[in-house]
Amino acid sequence: MSPKLNDLLFWMCQIDPGFGRLAPPKTVLVVSDFGTRHADFLAESLSALLRPDSTDRISLVTACYPDIPVSPAAEPYDLVITTVPHLPVPRKKMILVNDYPSDENLLEIYKALYR
């Protein structure tokens, strides 16, 4: 492929904004150790971070810490966002966030979803 592929994709998205919708939808598991209300709060914060036109391309599923899915159930998720330091779900992409996500946490999530 061309070393200018990133430039080509950028300009294609500038010419036709609908081009970015061709990417497969992403699924995110949000796990909180403070219960489902806190997990829902984190999911709403993430929805506010994401562009309104891309929220239909990202599915956010919430869970609280004791009721997290076991390993096989967590496999279909592209990203796991959690407030639990040592979450017993083996995932390649897991992001640990503060109880109230900082700007650094949100930037890290944004990078993980759009790279």
C-alpha positions in Angstrom: 0.0 0.0 0.0 1.0 3.6 -0.4 2.8 5.4 2.4 0.3 8.2 1.8 -2.7 6.0 2.6 -3.6 8.0 5.7 -3.7 11.2 3.6 -5.8 9.5 1.0 -8.3 8.3 3.6 -8.4 11.8 5.3 -9.2 13.5 2.0 -11.8 10.9 1.0 -13.6 11.5 4.3 -13.4 15.3 3.7 -15.0 14.9 0.3 -17.6 12.4 1.3 -18.3 12.4 5.1 -20.4 9.3 4.8 -17.3 7.4 3.8 -16.4 7.0 7.5 -19.6 5.1 8.2 -18.2 2.1 6.2 -16.2 1.0 9.2 -17.7 -1.9 11.2 -19.5 -0.9 14.4 -17.6 -1.2 17.7 -18.8 -2.6 20.9 -17.7 -1.3 24.3 -18.2 -2.9 27.7 -18.3 -0.3 30.5 -17.7 -1.9 34.0 -17.9 0.0 37.2 -17.3 -1.0 40.8 -19.9 1.5 42.1 -23.0 -0.2 40.6 -25.1 0.1 37.5 -25.9 3.8 38.0 -22.3 4.7 37.9 -21.7 2.5 34.8 -24.6 4.3 33.1 -23.1 7.6 34.1 -19.8 6.6 32.5 -21.6 5.4 29.4 -23.4 8.7 29.1 -20.1 10.6 29.5 -18.6 8.6 26.7 -21.6 9.2 24.5 -21.2 12.9 25.1 -17.5 12.6 24.1 -18.3 10.9 20.9 -19.6 12.8 18.0 -23.4 12.6 17.8 -23.3 11.1 14.3 -21.0 8.3 15.3 -22.9 7.1 18.4 -24.9 4.7 16.3 -21.6 3.1 15.2 -20.6 2.4 18.8 -22.6 0.2 21.1 -22.1 0.8 24.9 -23.0 -2.1 27.3 -22.9 -1.4 31.0 -22.2 -3.8 33.9 -21.3 -3.5 37.6 -18.2 -5.2 39.0 -19.6 -8.3 40.7 -21.9 -9.1 37.7 -19.3 -8.8 34.9 -19.5 -11.3 32.1 -17.0 -14.2 32.4 -14.2 -14.5 29.8 -16.1 -16.0 26.9 -19.0 -13.5 27.2 -16.5 -10.6 27.1 -14.9 -11.7 23.9 -17.2 -9.9 21.4 -16.3 -6.5 22.9 -13.7 -4.4 21.0 -12.9 -2.4 24.2 -13.4 -2.7 27.9 -13.5 0.5 30.0 -13.4 -0.1 33.7 -12.9 1.6 37.1 -11.7 -1.7 38.6 -7.9 -1.9 38.7 -7.5 -5.6 38.3 -10.5 -6.7 36.4 -10.5 -10.5 35.9 -11.5 -10.3 32.2 -8.6 -11.0 29.8 -8.7 -8.4 27.1 -6.1 -6.9 24.8 -7.8 -3.5 24.9 -8.8 -2.5 28.4 -8.7 1.1 29.7 -8.7 1.9 33.4 -10.5 5.2 34.1 -11.1 7.3 37.1 -14.5 7.3 38.9 -15.0 10.6 37.2 -13.2 10.3 33.8 -10.4 12.8 33.4 -9.5 14.5 30.1 -6.6 12.1 29.7 -9.0 9.1 30.2 -11.3 10.4 27.6 -8.5 11.1 25.1 -7.2 7.5 25.6 -10.7 6.1 25.0 -11.1 8.3 21.9 -7.8 7.1 20.5 -8.6 3.4 21.2 -11.9 3.7 19.4 -10.8 5.6 16.3 -7.4 4.0 15.6 
